[in-house]
Amino acid sequence: MVLKQLENQSSFFDDRLDCDLVIVGGGIVGATLACALKDSGLKTLVIEAKPLEVAASRRQAYSLSLLSSQILTGIGVWQQIFPKIGKYCHIRLSDANYPGIVKFEREDIGTDFLGYVAEHNVVLTALQEAIATRSDVSWLCPAEVIGVEYKDSLAAIEVKVEGKKRLVKTKLVVGADGARSLIRSLAGIETRGWKYWQSCVAFTIKHEAPQNDTAFERFWPTGPMGVLPLPGNHCQIVWTAPHEQAKALQKLDEQEFLRKLEERTGGLLGKLQLVSDRYLFPVQLMQCDRYVKSRLALVGDAAHCCHPVGGQGLNLGIRDAAALAQIIQEACRQGEDIGDLKILKRYERWRKRENLTILGFTDFLDRIFSNNWLPVVTIRRFGLWMLEHLTPLKIFTLKLMTGLKGRTPKLAQF
C-alpha cells in the first residue's frame, strides 16, 4: 500500500493557505471524515502521531451499528470490510441469572443483520487504502502537534516532524485525537462528566458453539458483559467490573480466568480458548461543553465518551464524521467559509443532542443494572418483561441501538 507521506507535503508549506482542512488524528473517526469529504473539492491534511501501519495495528474490536455500515458504504469502503468481520442476526439481553431474556431478531426491523463486529485493523486499513487513492488528501505522520493559533480567517498549527518544526495554515482544524484530546485542551474547551467505578477487561476468545451469529449483553451487579461474534468462531468480550476486580481478572491465571468466564457465560459457548491478551481500560462518561469554536470542530472521543455497554462509542464518532462532512460540503456548495462559527454550529446542534441521548441511555443502563437494591431489581426486571412483550417499545429500543433513530446523514441514504 502506497500512502502519501511527508516527502509529498512540500506544497503545503509556503506563505499561502496550505490546505482547507486539517484533521488531527488519523484513527477510524478521523479517516472516516477524510473519506467522507471525497466530493467536496477540499484540500485535506491528516496529521497522525504514529506511523500508519502502527496506528492500524491496534488490537481491538468494535461493534458497528447498521447506520455505521451505511455510512461506510456511502464512502465506498464497506465492500472491502464486510467479508472480514463478524455479523449477528440476534441480540440477547439478560440480567445475571434471572431466566427472563429479551430477544431481538433481525425480523423485528426487517434487516439482514442487527449489527457487525470488526477488528480495528480491518476498518482502519480499508480507510487508509481509500485515502491512498485520493489526490486531495495527504498524510503527515508520524507528526506531533505542538500548538494551534486561531485567527479570524485561518488557524495556524505548529507541528514537529522528524525533529523539525513546521507551520500549517488552514481554514478549519478538526480534533479527532481521542478522549485525551490535545486539540480540545489547547482550545480551552471544558468537559463535563465522571469516571465510573468500573474498568473493562477486553479480550478475544475462540469457542465451540455451533452458531456464532448472536450478540449477548448480560448484566451483573458488578457490571455488564458484552459478547460479540467475530469470524472463525471467535468472540470479542468486554467484561466490566469494579476497578480492583477488573485488575484481578486481568492478572488471573489463564485457566482460572477461563473457568470464571465459562461460569459467567453459562456454558452457552462451550469450551473456551483465550486467543489474545487481556486489555484493561477505565470507563468514563464525558461530554464537551461545546463541540465547536471558530475554525475548530471536535469529533468522536475528543467530543464525548460513553460507557461501553451497548457498543455505542465508535458508532457515535462515525456519525459525527458523516454529519460534519455533510455540513462542510453544504457550506462549500453555498460558497460559505467552512471555518465560520455559524457554519460549525449547525454540526454542533445536530450531533450534541443526539450524542447526549446515547450517553444518558448507556449511563442509565449501567446504573440500573449494576445494582442489587431490591426495589431497583424489581423495577428493572419488570422493564425487561415490558421490553420483551411490548413490540413498539422493543422496536424503538432496537432502532436506537442500531443507529436508526435520529437524523440520518446523506451519506447513509441510498
PyMOL commands that set and color helices and strands:
alter all, ss='L'
color gray80, all
select helices_A, chain A and resi 6-8+10-12+28-36+52-56+66-74+78-84+106-108+120-132+182-186+243-251+254-264+300-302+313-333+341-369+374-389+391-401+410-412
alter helices_A, ss='H'
color red, helices_A
select strands_A, chain A and resi 19-24+44-47+61-64+86-88+90-95+101-105+115-119+137-140+144-150+155-161+164-175+191-206+214-220+223-230+234-242+273-274+279-288+292-293+296-298+304-305
alter strands_A, ss='S'
color yellow, strands_A
deselect
rebuild
show_as cartoon
